[in-house]
Amino acid sequence: MMKHTTKVLECPDEGQGVNNWTIRTAWQLRKDGINAEQAYSILLGRTTRAESWVAEAEIARAIETVYRTKSKASTRKARPKWPQRQKEAIEAIIKSPVALDDFRNNSPSSTGISPFEALDLLFPGDPMLCLGKRPDRIDTRPKSNWEQDIMKCQLVVPNTMTQRTGLTQSGRESLRCLENTGPRRFLVVEQDPTAWEGLDEESKSKYVDEHDYKTHQLSNQATILTHLTMHVPLACAVFSGSKSLHGWFFVENLTESQQIRFFRYCVQLGADPAMWTKCQFTRLPGGRRTPGLKHQTIHYIDNKYGN
């Protein structure tokens, strides 16, 4: 085992800030004169990540950020983090379609609520939340302090924040970053279909017009979200104001390994892998999308998460 004089803090359990520990410990090791390759080995030996490929990729990124150089480990051919979209699996599921109206009618609670009422159901108590009008016009503050300004917002981080600001991996203070994002509460499944303009003529011929195409796509997305509820409970579903339905799945009671396995399956069914990042913005339930102020309609919400 490699000897070093640095006292390394114990790595927290998965879901409790492993990424934050990794980047902070890398900075500590560099400050104490440990070189990049030694730091990589130390971090790999102490991390609590259950899946080695996740740990290796996370540590390699931290080493590259902190030491401004790639370790030998980071140049290895990395295992893809997320699987490829499985067209056959998707087609098998949507053979039994769920109409959007039926999906909305199956909502456990009333969908005709305000954005603040939606946040009250999804985030009980008065936690810190990050919302914004645009990605460059955001703030992080207690939920109660958003009531007056929430109608100006269209974006929200689907997890609570631990403090107003944190440090990015490059060391910059930010209102929204991994360091000040708390444990994962929701995973958002976002399935953006191909734009009508991007379809070839043969594909377009299957539909009456663009509106008919979008209606079918939203039904397909509702069908996928309904299928996923067999694995993890759905807390909310929101129309993006454009072309997709975003499902908020409650994963707070799952381990990070279980969260990864679930989201890998979601990606196979067409989910955007970018939504794995805990501080990634998603559409505010009931908000207004700009430009145009299109309503981000709530199609499904369950009030049990507000208890």
C-alpha positions as CSV (number, residue, x, y, z in Angstrom):
1,M,0.0,0.0,0.0
2,M,1.3,3.5,-0.9
3,K,2.6,5.6,2.0
4,H,1.7,9.2,2.3
5,T,1.7,11.8,5.1
6,T,-1.7,13.3,4.2
7,K,-4.6,12.5,6.5
8,V,-7.5,11.8,4.2
9,L,-11.0,12.3,5.5
10,E,-13.2,9.2,5.3
11,C,-15.3,9.1,2.1
12,P,-19.1,9.3,2.8
13,D,-21.5,6.7,1.7
14,E,-22.9,6.8,-1.8
15,G,-25.6,9.5,-2.2
16,Q,-24.1,11.5,0.7
17,G,-21.5,13.6,-1.2
18,V,-18.9,11.3,-2.8
19,N,-18.3,13.6,-5.7
20,N,-17.7,16.5,-3.4
21,W,-15.3,14.4,-1.3
22,T,-13.4,13.4,-4.4
23,I,-12.7,16.9,-5.6
24,R,-12.0,18.3,-2.2
25,T,-9.6,15.5,-1.3
26,A,-7.8,15.9,-4.7
27,W,-7.2,19.5,-3.9
28,Q,-5.9,18.5,-0.4
29,L,-3.5,15.9,-1.8
30,R,-2.1,18.4,-4.4
31,K,-1.6,21.0,-1.6
32,D,0.3,18.4,0.4
33,G,2.7,17.6,-2.5
34,I,1.1,14.3,-3.6
35,N,1.5,13.9,-7.4
36,A,-1.4,13.2,-9.8
37,E,-0.7,9.4,-10.1
38,Q,-0.4,8.9,-6.4
39,A,-3.5,11.0,-5.8
40,Y,-5.5,8.8,-8.2
41,S,-4.4,5.7,-6.4
42,I,-5.3,7.1,-3.0
43,L,-8.7,8.3,-4.1
44,L,-9.5,5.0,-5.8
45,G,-8.5,3.1,-2.6
46,R,-10.8,5.2,-0.4
47,T,-13.9,5.9,-2.5
48,T,-17.1,4.2,-1.5
49,R,-18.5,4.0,-5.1
50,A,-19.9,0.6,-5.6
51,E,-19.3,0.5,-9.4
52,S,-15.6,0.7,-10.3
53,W,-16.1,2.3,-13.7
54,V,-18.1,5.1,-12.1
55,A,-15.4,5.7,-9.5
56,E,-12.6,5.6,-12.1
57,A,-14.3,8.2,-14.3
58,E,-15.2,10.5,-11.4
59,I,-11.6,10.4,-10.0
60,A,-10.0,10.9,-13.4
61,R,-12.1,14.0,-13.9
62,A,-11.1,15.3,-10.5
63,I,-7.4,14.7,-11.1
64,E,-7.6,16.4,-14.5
65,T,-9.4,19.4,-13.0
66,V,-7.1,19.8,-9.9
67,Y,-3.7,18.9,-11.5
68,R,-4.6,20.3,-14.9
69,T,-3.2,17.0,-16.4
70,K,-4.6,13.6,-17.3
71,S,-3.5,10.7,-15.2
72,K,-2.5,7.5,-17.0
73,A,-5.8,6.0,-15.7
74,S,-7.9,8.7,-17.4
75,T,-6.4,7.8,-20.8
76,R,-7.7,4.3,-20.6
77,K,-10.6,3.4,-22.9
78,A,-13.5,4.2,-20.6
79,R,-16.6,2.0,-20.3
80,P,-19.6,4.1,-21.5
81,K,-21.4,5.5,-18.6
82,W,-24.9,5.1,-20.2
83,P,-26.2,2.4,-22.5
84,Q,-27.5,2.9,-26.0
85,R,-31.2,3.6,-26.7
86,Q,-33.0,0.3,-27.2
87,K,-35.4,0.9,-30.1
88,E,-36.9,-2.6,-29.9
89,A,-37.7,-2.3,-26.1
90,I,-39.3,1.1,-26.7
91,E,-41.5,-0.2,-29.5
92,A,-42.6,-3.2,-27.4
93,I,-43.7,-0.9,-24.6
94,I,-45.6,1.6,-26.7
95,K,-47.6,-1.1,-28.5
96,S,-50.0,-0.6,-25.6
97,P,-50.2,3.2,-25.6
98,V,-51.4,5.4,-22.8
99,A,-53.2,8.5,-24.1
100,L,-52.1,11.8,-22.5
101,D,-55.7,12.5,-21.3
102,D,-55.8,9.1,-19.6
103,F,-52.4,9.7,-18.1
104,R,-53.5,13.0,-16.6
105,N,-56.8,11.5,-15.4
106,N,-54.7,8.9,-13.5
107,S,-52.9,11.6,-11.5
108,P,-53.3,10.8,-7.7
109,S,-53.8,14.6,-7.0
110,S,-55.2,17.6,-8.7
111,T,-53.0,18.9,-11.4
112,G,-54.6,22.4,-11.4
113,I,-52.2,23.9,-8.9
114,S,-49.7,26.7,-8.9
115,P,-45.9,26.3,-9.2
116,F,-45.4,27.1,-5.6
117,E,-48.1,24.6,-4.5
118,A,-46.3,22.0,-6.7
119,L,-43.0,22.7,-5.0
120,D,-44.7,22.5,-1.6
121,L,-45.8,19.0,-2.4
122,L,-42.5,17.9,-3.9
123,F,-40.2,19.4,-1.2
124,P,-41.8,19.4,2.3
125,G,-40.6,21.8,4.9
126,D,-38.6,24.8,3.9
127,P,-35.4,23.5,2.2
128,M,-33.1,25.6,0.0
129,L,-34.1,25.4,-3.6
130,C,-32.4,26.7,-6.8
131,L,-34.7,28.3,-9.4
132,G,-34.2,30.6,-12.4
133,K,-35.7,32.6,-15.2
134,R,-32.7,31.5,-17.4
135,P,-29.6,29.4,-16.6
136,D,-27.7,32.7,-16.1
137,R,-30.4,34.3,-14.0
138,I,-30.8,32.1,-11.0
139,D,-30.8,32.2,-7.2
140,T,-30.7,29.7,-4.3
141,R,-32.8,30.5,-1.3
142,P,-35.3,28.8,1.2
143,K,-38.5,27.6,-0.5
144,S,-40.6,30.1,1.5
145,N,-38.6,33.0,0.0
146,W,-39.6,32.0,-3.6
147,E,-43.4,32.5,-3.2
148,Q,-43.4,36.1,-4.5
149,D,-40.9,35.5,-7.4
150,I,-41.8,32.0,-8.6
151,M,-43.9,33.2,-11.5
152,K,-40.8,34.7,-13.0
153,C,-39.1,31.3,-13.1
154,Q,-39.2,28.5,-15.6
155,L,-36.3,26.3,-14.3
156,V,-35.7,24.4,-11.1
157,V,-33.0,22.0,-9.7
158,P,-35.0,18.8,-8.8
159,N,-33.1,18.3,-5.6
160,T,-32.7,20.5,-2.5
161,M,-29.6,22.6,-1.9
162,T,-27.4,22.4,1.2
163,Q,-26.3,26.0,1.2
164,R,-26.6,29.1,-1.0
165,T,-23.3,28.7,-2.8
166,G,-20.7,26.1,-3.4
167,L,-17.4,25.6,-5.3
168,T,-17.4,24.3,-8.8
169,Q,-14.8,21.7,-9.8
170,S,-12.7,24.6,-11.1
171,G,-12.8,26.3,-7.7
172,R,-15.3,29.0,-8.7
173,E,-18.1,30.0,-6.3
174,S,-21.5,29.3,-7.8
175,L,-25.2,29.4,-6.8
176,R,-25.7,26.0,-8.5
177,C,-23.1,23.3,-8.5
178,L,-22.5,19.7,-7.2
179,E,-21.0,20.9,-4.0
180,N,-24.1,22.8,-2.8
181,T,-26.6,20.3,-4.1
182,G,-27.9,17.9,-1.5
183,P,-28.7,14.1,-1.8
184,R,-30.6,13.1,-4.8
185,R,-34.4,13.2,-4.2
186,F,-35.7,13.0,-7.8
187,L,-34.5,11.7,-11.1
188,V,-36.1,13.4,-14.0
189,V,-36.8,11.4,-17.2
190,E,-36.8,13.7,-20.2
191,Q,-37.5,12.1,-23.6
192,D,-37.1,14.7,-26.4
193,P,-38.4,13.3,-29.7
194,T,-37.0,14.2,-33.1
195,A,-38.3,17.6,-34.3
196,W,-40.9,17.5,-37.1
197,E,-38.5,19.4,-39.3
198,G,-35.9,16.6,-38.8
199,L,-38.1,13.8,-40.1
200,D,-37.8,12.5,-43.6
201,E,-40.9,12.4,-45.8
202,E,-41.6,8.8,-45.3
203,S,-41.8,9.3,-41.5
204,K,-44.0,12.4,-41.9
205,S,-46.4,10.5,-44.0
206,K,-47.4,8.3,-41.0
207,Y,-49.1,11.4,-39.4
208,V,-51.8,13.8,-40.5
209,D,-49.7,16.8,-39.7
210,E,-47.2,18.2,-37.2
211,H,-49.8,18.4,-34.4
212,D,-50.7,14.8,-34.9
213,Y,-47.1,13.8,-34.7
214,K,-46.6,15.7,-31.4
215,T,-49.7,14.2,-30.0
216,H,-48.4,10.7,-30.7
217,Q,-45.0,11.5,-29.3
218,L,-46.5,12.8,-26.0
219,S,-48.6,9.6,-25.8
220,N,-45.5,7.5,-26.3
221,Q,-43.7,9.4,-23.5
222,A,-46.6,9.0,-21.2
223,T,-46.6,5.3,-21.9
224,I,-42.9,5.0,-21.1
225,L,-43.3,7.0,-17.9
226,T,-46.2,4.7,-16.9
227,H,-44.1,1.7,-17.6
228,L,-41.3,3.0,-15.4
229,T,-43.6,3.3,-12.4
230,M,-43.4,-0.4,-12.1
231,H,-39.8,0.1,-10.9
232,V,-39.8,3.5,-9.1
233,P,-42.7,5.7,-8.0
234,L,-43.6,8.7,-10.2
235,A,-44.1,12.0,-8.2
236,C,-44.7,14.5,-11.0
237,A,-44.9,14.8,-14.8
238,V,-44.6,18.2,-16.5
239,F,-45.0,19.3,-20.1
240,S,-41.9,21.2,-21.2
241,G,-43.9,23.8,-23.0
242,S,-42.4,22.6,-26.2
243,K,-42.4,18.9,-27.1
244,S,-41.7,16.6,-24.2
245,L,-43.1,15.3,-21.0
246,H,-40.7,15.3,-18.0
247,G,-41.2,12.6,-15.3
248,W,-40.0,13.2,-11.8
249,F,-39.2,9.8,-10.1
250,F,-38.8,9.6,-6.4
251,V,-35.4,7.9,-5.7
252,E,-34.5,9.4,-2.3
253,N,-34.9,6.0,-0.6
254,L,-32.7,4.2,-3.1
255,T,-28.9,3.7,-2.8
256,E,-26.8,5.4,-5.5
257,S,-26.1,2.0,-7.1
258,Q,-29.9,1.4,-7.3
259,Q,-30.4,4.9,-8.7
260,I,-27.7,4.2,-11.4
261,R,-29.3,0.9,-12.4
262,F,-32.8,2.5,-12.7
263,F,-31.5,5.5,-14.7
264,R,-29.5,3.2,-17.0
265,Y,-32.8,1.5,-17.8
266,C,-34.4,4.9,-18.4
267,V,-31.7,5.8,-20.8
268,Q,-32.3,2.6,-22.7
269,L,-35.9,3.8,-23.1
270,G,-34.9,7.2,-24.4
271,A,-34.2,9.3,-21.4
272,D,-31.6,12.1,-21.7
273,P,-28.4,11.1,-19.8
274,A,-27.7,14.7,-18.9
275,M,-30.4,14.6,-16.3
276,W,-28.3,12.3,-14.1
277,T,-26.3,15.4,-12.9
278,K,-27.9,16.3,-9.6
279,C,-27.7,20.1,-10.2
280,Q,-29.1,19.9,-13.8
281,F,-32.0,22.3,-14.3
282,T,-35.4,20.9,-15.3
283,R,-38.7,22.6,-16.2
284,L,-40.6,24.1,-13.2
285,P,-43.9,22.4,-12.7
286,G,-46.6,24.9,-13.7
287,G,-44.1,27.6,-14.8
288,R,-44.0,29.5,-18.1
289,R,-41.4,28.8,-20.8
290,T,-39.8,31.7,-22.4
291,P,-39.9,33.0,-25.0
292,G,-43.7,32.8,-25.6
293,L,-44.7,32.1,-22.0
294,K,-46.0,28.6,-22.9
295,H,-47.4,26.9,-19.9
296,Q,-45.3,24.0,-18.4
297,T,-48.5,22.1,-17.6
298,I,-48.6,19.6,-14.8
299,H,-50.0,16.4,-16.1
300,Y,-49.4,14.2,-13.0
301,I,-48.6,14.9,-9.3
302,D,-48.8,12.9,-6.2
303,N,-49.4,14.7,-2.9
304,K,-47.9,12.0,-0.7
305,Y,-44.4,13.5,-1.1
306,G,-45.5,16.6,0.8
307,N,-46.3,14.7,4.0
